[in-house]
Amino acid sequence: MNLSNIRKISPLYSYWISDQTDDDEKERLLIANFDSKAVYLFEKEPYKWENLFQSITRQIVYGDLDSIRGMKVLLSTISNAQKTKVLELFFKEGLFKEEIIKELSKEDSFGPPTKSNLFRFLRILFIIFVNPYGIVIRRRKNHSYEFTGCFVHSLRQRISSFF
């Protein structure tokens, strides 16, 4: 199973490899589901959305079925057409089994709240601040985690250029 394909499955993949101009930003927003209660995350914090998408996908692949609820929230923030495309790619790439795809396909059913998990919270916080997926933000950075994520990413690139 190739987890590096997760970034290509993301509905924001073309946005991250673009110049992230105003036109690219408008294109990104065209796939938002403004009826979603969680659309703010997709609309205003795409870097955080992307980190969550990649992290939660990996957690589900590793067997953390409690993460399905988080993925359902993320998928609710994009259009139905994009959601369908993402689910098809998850299945095609062999990342999720059919029963997980079916659960993620259910409408407006996030399931019961999962128990609070301090480790999960700290892991997600760490991921957002250190940008392990190499997300490049070319637009104005608005949050401290965007600054630290960009700093860590550029530091990793400089270190890897020595080797």
N, C-alpha and C positions, 0 to 999 in steps of 0.2 A: 504494500500500500504506500503510495507516494503522497506524503502530507504536504509537500511543496506545491501541489496542485490546488490547495485550498485557496491561495491568493488569487488564482485564476478563476475560481468558482465565484468569488465575491462579486456582488453587483457593482462594487466600486473599483474593480480592477482597472478598467479603462480610464477611470478618473485619476487613479494614482500614477499611471504611466503617462498621463497627459501633462501639458504645461500648467494645468489648473488655472486657466484663464477665466474671465467672467463667463465666457461662452461655455467652457467646460463645466463650470459651476451650475449654470442653468440646465445643462444636459443632465448633470447628476441629480438635480432636484426634480426633474421630470419623472424619475422612477420612484419618488417618495409617495407614500400613502398618507395623505394629510388627514384621513379619517382615523388614523391610529392614535391612541392615547400616548404612545411613546415616540411619535414622529420627531419630536424635538431633538432626540439623540441623533437621528439620521440627518436631519436638516441642519442643525447648528454644531454638531460635534462629530463629523465624519471620521476623524482620526480615532476617537474613542469607540465609535461604532465598529470600525474595521478591526481594531484590536480585540474587541469583544467577539466579533464574528469568528476571527481566526482561532482565538483561544477556546471559545465554547465548542466550535467544531472539533477541535482536537480532544477536548474533554469527553465529548460524546463518542468519538472514535475509540478512546481509551476505556470506554465502558461506564462513564459517569452519566447515568440516565437522568439524574436530577437536573442536568444541564439542558435537557430538552426544553424545559420551561423557558429558560433564558433565550434559547434559539428561537422559540416561537414568538417571543416578544420582539426580537430583532427582525424576524421575517414579517411581522405585522407592520413594520415601518416602511416596507417597500410595496410596490404595486403587485397585484395578483399575478400579472404576467411575469414579472421578475421573480417572484416567489416560486412560481411553477418552474421557471428555468433553473433556478438554484437547486431546487429539490431534484430535478431530473439529472443535473450534473453531479450532485452528491451520490445518487444511485449509480449513474454511469461510471463514475470514478471508483466505485466500490467502497466509498467511505461509510455509508450508512446502509443498513439492511432495510428491507422492504417495510418491516413493522415500524421502524423509526420514521421512515418517510411518511407512512400513513398517519402516524401521530403528529408529525409536523404539519401535515396537510389539513388537519382539523381546523375549522374556523372558530375564532373567538373562544377557544377553549385552552386556556393556559394551564389548566390542571390545578390541583391543590398547591398552595405555597409549600416550598420545600423547607426543611429545617434550616435554621441559620447555620452557616458554616464559616467560621472565622478564617480558616485556611484558604477557602475559595475566595473570600473577599480580599485577603492579603495578596494572593496570587494574581488576581485581576488588577489590583492596585499597582503591584510591581510591574506587570506587563504594560500597563498604560504609561507608566513613567519611564520604562527603559526601552520600549519599542523593539522587542525581539524579532519582529517580522519585517523590519526594515522599511517601514512606511515613510515615504518622503512627502513632507508638507511644503508646497511651494507658495501657498497663499499665506496671508497674515496669520500669525499664531496668536491665539487669544487666551490660552490656558497654560498654567505652569507645566502641566504634564506634556503639552505639545513642545514646549521649549526643551525640557529635559529629554524627551524622546528623540528630538532632532539632534540634540547635542550628543547623546549616546550613540546614535546611528552614525553621525559624522566621525566620532572618535573610533568606532569599530572599523569604519572604512579606512581611516588613516593608519590604524594599526595593521590591518590586513594588507595594505599596500607595501608594507615593509617585508612581508613574507611571501 
